[in-house]
Amino acid sequence: MITQWYDVPAETTEWEIRLSDAHNQGNGYDVDCHFMVFVDDPLAAEAREYDEFELLAGQQFDGDAVEWLESAAVSGEQAWRARYAGGAMHPEATGIVARIRKRAGRPLRIFLGVVSRVLPRDPCGRCRSLVKLAIRAARVVTGTLGPDDFIDMAEDAGFEVPQGISDFLDHAFGEGGIWDRIKQITRRLGKAFRWLDTLARKICEELGHCPRASASGP
């Protein structure tokens, strides 16, 4: 399993990463294994300016061969803020690859994930990185900037993220589970909190994947 966020340096114009899953390398992936690559521009909403970047994503095979997929922009008015690509892992794939081309001076955030069926009780960091994917995808779609705006988003029962991202997260957490948690816990925490990390940790705890929660007891 791979669930990891990376910072793409602002000064870089072309950036590539290849990640192999040590647990599956050489053994293949099962038919229920899905992958996702998601990139967003964290400064775009604040700057209110368009800055094009390109995402190439794909699956890696033996001998460094790569099967590239066409990336898509998120739908709606915020389409220029994020790109994503994903789907079912090929049984003979050994990992995933992402390549970004962009203008110098613009930092980006990228998520790479491979999950199989419902997320097991893995280390908290993996769960939290998946939760952050859900939160960031929702922010891009709704155009929210911070905790106050995100509270308003949580009150909107009709918000939707791109189907590919939603399918990937439902594959990890069970159908629909992560979105209800985000809304419920956002309302409960209120506006006075260090919002992204705190929200992700609280959701992770309530999903039962955070070792801190089990260690502290009732």
Buried (B, 14 or more C-beta within 10 A) or exposed (E): BBBBBBEBEEEBEEBEBBBBBEEBBEEEBEEEBBBBBBBBBBBBBEEEEEBEBEBBBBBBBEEEEBEEBEBBBBEEEBBBBBBBBBBBBBEEBBBBBBBBBBEEEBBBBBBBBBBBEEBEEBEBBBBBBBBBBBBBBBBBBBBBEEBEBBBEBBEEEEBEBBEBBBBBBBBBBEEEBBBEBBBBBBEEBEEEEEBBEEBBBBBBBEBEBBBEBEEEEE
